[in-house]
Amino acid sequence: MVKVGANYLGNDRCQFTVWAPLLKEVAVKIVSPNEQLLPMQQLEYGFWQVTAEDIEPGSRYVYQLEGTKEFPDPASYFQPEGVHKASEVFDHSTFNWTDRDWKGIRLEDYIIYELHIGTFTPEGTFEAVIPRLTRLKELGINAIEIMPVSQFPGDRNWGYDGVYPYAVQDSYGGPDGFKKLINACHLEGIAVILDVVYNHLGPEGNYLPNFGPYFTKKYLGDWGDAPNLDFAYCDGVREYFLENALYWLDIFHVDALRLDAVQGIYDFSAKHFLEELAERVHALSQQKGRKFYLTAESDFNDVRIIRPKEVGGYGLDAQWCDDFHHSLHTLITGEQQKYYKDFGKCKDLEKSLREGFVYSGQYSPDRKRRHGNSSAEEPAYKFIVCAQNHDQTGNRILGERMTKLTSFEGLKLTAGTLILSPFIPLLFMGEEYGEEAPFFYFISHSDPDLIEAVRKSKKDEFLQAGHEKDFQDPQDQGTFNKCVLNWEQQYQDKHKVLWDFYQELIFLRRINEALKVLDKKRLEVSSREEEKLLFMRRYSDENQVFYVMNFSDRTLTFDIETPSGSWQKLLDSADTKWMGLSATMPDKLIPGELLTIPAKSFVLYQA
């Protein structure tokens, strides 16, 4: 296949390549600095190409189709004036990378921090993130997951309305701004995961259908027409997205990709798109001499996503485990609406901690059908778990974080359950200090009809939920402004205590071998449903840990058959050091002793 886009060759030479298999005439129109029209030659498989002289980086261009219509490049590297204007020729070779000694971090060692570039700082740019990296490293973060940065309409968006998969959002700082951030992360010892969207493109500025059959109505996608990955002319579309993944890993030095909602990637080919993507990324890893990772968001509860292709899987490295989130969320908050009705018992969290998926083939009341297959045999390091993320926060009507949904004790219990789990933990920006700002859905479209459609949809959601008076207009600048982090909170009062608590948990996870090794075969977990108590033992060749978690709203006195060993307390969330009321669990566990644990608290022991 041919590499699409405007590839600058040096010496003011540029090769333009575009896929347009059904068109009879395609030309490059240079808009500036000197307007000219360059007819393109048709190649095999629907590609068009021309190599032009006297084209400097920074030149603006569009493609002219059939001698009349003009559109930006579907594989544009930079859209300096937004989604509707001309593309810019960009020279990727000029950036001065200083991360040559970077070899990456093992995925199983990741402590992930998900952030949105626009709301993480008041400036809302890549470069504004850099001064905060040291603080994240102090916390114990060694990987940041960045929500999508592909060019979207306007300057306010979650990123899932992107319409130029290869172009870096101009308002964030463009390609060089993104490279500066990644370079700085690597110098700090922090890996970068990029969230990419291959299940749909946004509606405004999506000109791909003018070039060819990029989309199909064969499937009814959740977010509009699905990409054409298995029908006539699909080869060009598959290559477009496959090469996009390699583009981020190779050209931008990104360490891993998070694939958005892979259940929306419809493909009945003999070789699924995800399998082919995994093969390409594996080949790039071998070529570059360092491992690149693929992680996925999946609603399927299907282990094929993460199983090796040798046993019928797609070969991705890890996936988000929503069942862990739902199990934990319902125990902490007591919520039972929508999909939360499928959860709410200690045995759900117990099963998730032991296996990963809660739903492994049994009936789901919310889905009204059987759901999932067993993940019991899948390694723990193949699951990424969280207590909050952009979806679980932002898709709430009022965009509330856990800070608004539980007590301070509940926040600490949530943190302990997450960080001490045998899986890869993910924090949502601000979670570590109890950020109080909401995370609403926001846009900055320019199409009046689209704006009104989105606005009406959100109004209906608020009305149905009984929050009509609290409506937040997604197009309004004020809605966006409310979502910007209050970064200084982390140095104040209870926020500082919570930050220190997260730091201590991450530190213990890193230095304690029983917590560090992600091995589901070296753990025991049990629960008492009526009391809402959960017990967990994890062990390694060097040591073992045992912890008790009380998810109830009352102080409990209980007895338990203590695991063999001399158990010394490592951490107690009810300790006054962590602004707890009082620690009642003993410093040492004595067999047969009655124990008392405060409400919404946990205690960690080591032997």
N, C-alpha and C positions, 0 to 999 in steps of 0.2 A: 504494500500500500504506500501511498504518497503522504508526506508530511504537509498538513494544511496550514494556512496562515501566511503572513508576510514575513518571510525569513530573511533577515538582513545578512548578507554574505561578506560585508566589508567593502571598503573602497567605493562606497556609494552605489553598490549593486544590491538589488533586492529581488528575491524570487517570490512571486505571489502564486498561491495555489488554493483553489476552492473546489468543493464538490458540488456539482449541479448536473446530475445525470440526465435530466429530462429537457434541458434547455438547448437551444440551437446557437445561441450567441452570448458570449460573456466577455466583458472587458473590465480592466481596472481603470478607474478614473482618478487621477491624482488631483486632489482639490487644492492643495497648497504644498510648497510655496509657489510652484508654477503649474497651472492647470494643464493637463494633457490626458489623452485617452490611449490606453494600451490594449489592443485586442489580445485575447488569450487563445492559446492553442488547446484543442481538446485532446486529452490523453485517454488511456484505458479506464474502464470502470467508472466513468462519469466525472473524472477530474479535469480541471482546466488549469493551465499554468502559463506564466510568462516571467522571464527574467529581464529586469529593466536596469538601465544605467542611470546615473545622475539622480539617484533616490537616496536622500540623506535620512538618517534617523530623525524622527519628528515630523516627517512628511505625513500629510493627511490624505486619506484615500477612501473610496467607496467602490463597490462593484456595480457595474451597469449591466442589467440583464435584458436580453432581447432588444437592446438599443434604446430602451425607454426607462424602465424602473431602476432606481438606484438605492442601494442599501449598504450598511456597514458590513464588515467582514464577520461571518459566523464564528471564525476562529481568531478574532481580533485579540491582540495582546494588551491593548490599552484603548480605552474610550474616554479621552480627557474631557469631552463635553457631554457625557452621558450616553444613554442607550440609543438615541435617535440620530446622533450626529456622526461625522466621519470617524473612521478608525485611524490609529497612528502607527506608523512604522516604528518598531522599538528594537533597540540593539541590546540583547541580553548579555552580551560579552563584556560590557564595560563595567559591570559592578565588581567592586574589589572585595571578594570573599576573604575572610580571615579565619574560617572555621575548618581549615584543611586537616587538622588533627582530630576532628570530631568523628567518632566511630559509632555514635548512637548509644542507646540504653536498652537493655533487655526489656521486652514488653512486660514480663512478669514483675519487673521492679518499678513500673510506672506508678506514680501518684499523680493523677490527672486533675487539671483545673480547667474547666470549661469557661470560656469568656466570649463576650460579644464586643467587637472592636469599638462600635459606636457608643456604647454605654459604659464601658469599663473605665474610661477617663472623661473629664469634661471636654477635652479636645476631640475625642473620638477618632484618633488616628493611630496608625501602627507605631510611629515613633514615640507617641505619648505613653505607650505601654512599657517601653524599655526601662525608664527609671523605676518602675514597680517590680521588675524581675527580681531584684535583690531581696525584696520583702517576701516574694513568693518562695524564693529559694530558702530563706530563713524559716519559713513555715514548714518546708520539707517537700514542696512541689518540685517535681523533676520532669513534668510534661504538661504543656498547655494545649488544650483543644480549642481551636478557633472556629467559631461559627462561620458559615460560608462567606467568602470575600469576592466571589465572581460578580461582575458588574450588574447592578440592579437599578431600577428607576429612582431618580432622586438621590437623597443622601441619608434616608432613614428607612431601615428595613432589617428584618431578622437575617436576611440573606437568602432565603429560600425562594425568592422571586427573581433570582438571577437569570439573565438571558444571554450572557456571553461567558461561557464556562472557562475560557482561557484568559479573559481580561480581569485584572485586579481593580476593585472598586476605586474610582478616582478620588472620592471624598475621603477615603481612608489613607490615601497617600500613594496609590498606584503601585506598579511593580517594584520600583526601587524601595519604596517605603516598606513593603512587605519583606523584601530581602533584608533590609536593615534590621527588622525585628527578628527574623529567623537567625541571622548571623549573631545578633546579640544574645539570643536564647542559647545558642550552642556554646558561646563563650562563657555563659553562666552555668553550663552543664544541664540545660533544660531542652528536652526534645519538643518537637512541634507536630501536632496532629491537626490536619485540616479537614473540616467538614465539607464534603462535596455532594452534589445532588445530581444523580443520574436517572431519577425516576420521572422527572418533568422539568420544564422550564417555565418561568413566570409568563404572565399574559402580556404585559406592556413592554414593547421593544423586541418582542420575539419575532424576528423576520426570517427564521430558518425555513418555514414552509415555502417561501418564495424561491428558495434555492433548490429544494428537492424534497422527497418524501421522508423527512426527518421524523415525522410522527405518524401514528396509525390510529384509526378509530376502531380497530379490531378489538381493543380492550377498553373497558370503561374505567379510566384511571381516576383516582381520588382527587387529583389536582389538574384535571384537563386531559387532553390527548397524551397518550403514553408514547415515549420514544419507540421508533420502529426498529426493533432488535431481532425480529425473526420472520419478516415478511419480505416481499420483493424489494430489492435495492437496499436491504438492511446492512450489507457489508460496509458501505460508506458511513452509515450512522454508528455502527459498532466501533469502527476505527476512530471516529471522531471522539467518542467518549473514552475508549481505551487509551488513546494517545494523550488525552487530557490528564488522565491519572498519572501517566509517566512524566508528563510535563511538570507537574507540581513536585514530584519526587526528585527528578533529575535537575531541572533548571532552577528550582527554588530551594532545593535542599531540604524539603519537608521530609519528616521522618516516618509519618504514618498518615493514612487517610481514614476518615470515618465516613462510611457510605450511608447516606440518609435513606431511611425507609425502604430497604431492599425488597420488601413485599410488593412495592409498586414498580419494580423492574420486571416487566412481563417478557418472558422469553421461553419458548418451547423448542428451541433449537436442540440439536443433538449435544452440543456443547454450550451450556448456559453462559451468559455474559459474565457472571461472577467467576465461574471457573476459568474462563479465558483471561479475565483480568488478573486473577491470582497467578496464573502462569506467566503473564507479562511482567508482573511485579517481581516474581521470583527470579526471572531471568535478569532483570535490572539489578537486583540485589547481588547476584553472582558477578555481574559485570563491574559493579562499583565497589565490591568488596565489603559491603556492610548491609545489614538486614533492614529492609523496609517492611512496614506492617500494613495490613488491611484489617480494619475493624468495621463492624456493621451494626446498624440499627435494624432490628427485624421484629416483626409482629407475629412471626410464624411459630415460635418455640420449636424450631426444626433444627436438629443438630447437623443436618446436611450443610448448613452454612459454614460451620467450623470444622467439619471432619475433613481429613485429607482426601484427595481425589482417588487415592488407591483403594479406599473403602466406600466410594460412591459419594463423597462430599465435594464441596466447591473449593475447599482449601483456604478459606479466610482464617486469619490468625485469632480473632476474638469477636465477640458480639456483646452488645448491651443486653443486660438481663432485666427486663422490666418487672418480672415477677418478684424480684428482690425488692425493688422500689415499692411496688404495690403492697407487698406483705408488711414492710416496715411502716409505710405511710399510714395504713389503716390501724395498726396497733398504736402508733403514736397519737394520731388525731381522732380516731374513732369514726372517720368518714366512711360512708357506705354507698354513696351515689355512683351512678354510671358503672364503669368497670371495677370500681372498688368493691362492688357487691360480691365479687368473686373471692374476696380476701377478708381478712379481719381476725383470723385465729392464729394463736401461737404456733400451731402445727404447720401453718403455711410458711412462716418465716423459718421454722425448724427445717422443713423440707428444702427450702431455697438454700439455706446455709449448707445443707448436706449435699445437695445435688445441683442446684442452679435453677432449673425450671420448677415451678410449682405445678403448672398444668402440663402433664406429660401423657395426655391421652384421655383424661377423664372429662366429664361433662362440665361445661362452663355456663353458669346461669346467665351471665351477661351476653355471651355469644349465642346461647341457646343451641349449642352443639359441642361435640367433643373437640378438644384443642390440644395440640402439641404432641411431642414425643419425648422419650426419656433422655435426660442429660446426665444421668447418674455416672456414666463411664467417661464423661468428658473432663479433661483436666481443668482444675480451678482457674488457671491463668488464662483460660479462653473466655472468661466472663468478666465484663466490666459492669460494676454496680454503682448505684448512687442513691442518695436520699433526696436529692433535688437535681433538676436539670432545666434547660430552657423550655422544654415542652411541658414538663409536669408543673412548672411555675407559670409560664406564659399562657398556657391554654386554660388556666383558671379564669373565671369571669373577672375577678378583681386582681389577678396577677400576684396573689400573695405568696410570699416565701414561707418556709417553715417557722420563721421568727414570729409570724402573725397567727400561726395555727397551733402552737403548743407553748408550754412554759419553758423557762430557762433550763429546768431540770430535763424536760423533754428534748431540748436541743442537744444537751450533753449525751443523753442516752442514744439519740439518733446518731451522733458523731461516733460514739463507741461502737455501735452495731456496724456502722459502715467501715470504719478504719480497721477494726479487729476481725473483719470477715476474711475468709480465705480467698477472696477474689480481688481483682484490680479495682481500687476505689476511684471514683470521679466526684469532684466537688464542683458545684456551680458558683461562679464568681460571687464573692461576698458571704457565702455560706459560713466561711471560717470565723467570721466575727459577728454573725447575726445581723447582716444587712437588712434594713427595714424598708428600703425602696422596693416598690412593686416591679414586676417585669411584664409589661403589657405587650400586646401585639401592636406594632406600629408600621406605617408606610409613608411614602412621600411620592405617590404617583402623580402624573400630570394629565392622565386621561380622565376627564370629568365623569364619564359613564362608569368607568371602573372604580373610581373613588366612591361614587354613590352606591355602587353594588356592594363594595366591601363594607362601607359604613352601615348600610341597611342590614347586612348579614350580622354584623356585630351588635347592632341595636336589637335585633331579634333575639340574639343570645342573651343579652342583658335582661330583656323583657321576660323571656321564658324562665330565667333564673330568679326573677323577682328583684332585680337590681337596676331597674330602668333609670332611677334617679342617679345612679352611680356610673352611668354610661361614659366611657372613655373613647373619644373619637380617634380612631387609629391614624387618621391623616393629620391630626392637630399636633403642632410642634410641642405643645404643652404636655401631651400624653407621653411623648418621647422623653422630654426633660425629666419627668417624674421617675424615669427608669435608670437614670445615671447614678452610679454608685456613690455613696457617701463614704469615700475611702478613709477619711479621718476618723470615722467611728471606731475603727479597730484599735485605736490608741486610748480609748476612753472607757472607764467603768466596766460594766458587765461585758461589753464588746471585747475589751482587752483580755478579760478572763477567758472568754470563749476562744479567742485566738490562741492564747497560751495553751488552752486545753487541747485544741486540734494539733498544735505543734508537739505537745507531749505524746499524744496518741501516735502521730506519724513517726516520731523519734523511736518510741517503743517498738513499733512495727518494723522499723529498719534494723534495730540492734538485737532484737530478740529472735533467735533462730526459729522458734516454734511459730511465731507470728509472720516471720519473713518468708518462710517456705510455703508456697501456695500448693497445698496437697490435700485433696479431699479424702484421701485414704488415711490420712493421719489426723483425723478429728472424730470426735464424738459429740453429738448434740441431742438434747432432749428438752421437753417442755412440760409444763403443768398448765393445762388450759384454764381451769377454774381460777387459779391464782395469777395467771398471766406471767409466769416465771419461765425463763429460758436458761438452760445450762449448756456450756460448751467447753470441751477440752480439746486443745490442739497440742501436738507434740512433734519433736524432731529427735535426732540422735543425741542432741546436746541437752535439751531441756523440754519442759512442758508448761503450758499455761492452762488455767481454768478460770472461767468467768461466769458470773451470775447476773442476769438482767431482769429487772422488774418493770414490766410494761403496764402495771396496774396503777391506779390513782390512790393507792393506800399503802401504808407500811405493812409489810408481811413478816410474820414469824414462821419459820419452816425448818424442817430437818432434811438432810440429804446424806446419802452415802458418799462421803468424800472420796475422790479418787486417791489411790495410794500415792504417797509422797509427802514431803515436808513443804507445806504451802505457805508462802510469804506474800503479803499484800504488796502489789505494785502500784495500783491506782484505784481510787474510790471517787466516783463522780459526786458523791454526797459530802465529801470533805469540804470543810469551810474554806480551804485553799481555793476551791473551785466555786465559791459562793453557794455551797450546799448548806442545808440546815444543820446537818450533823451526820457524821459517819458512824453507823452502828454495827457494821460488819467488823469482825475481829482482825487484828493484824496477822494472826496465824490461824489456820483452820485446824480444828481439833475434831477427830472422828467422833460422831455421836452428839456433838454439841448443837443445841438449838440456835438458829441464826435469825437475825432480824435485819431486813433491808428496807430502806426508805422507798417511798413511791417514786416511780420514774427515775430509777437510778441503776447503776451497775458497778460491779467491783471486779477487779482483775487480780489474780494470784499467779505466782510462779513457783515451780518446784524444781 
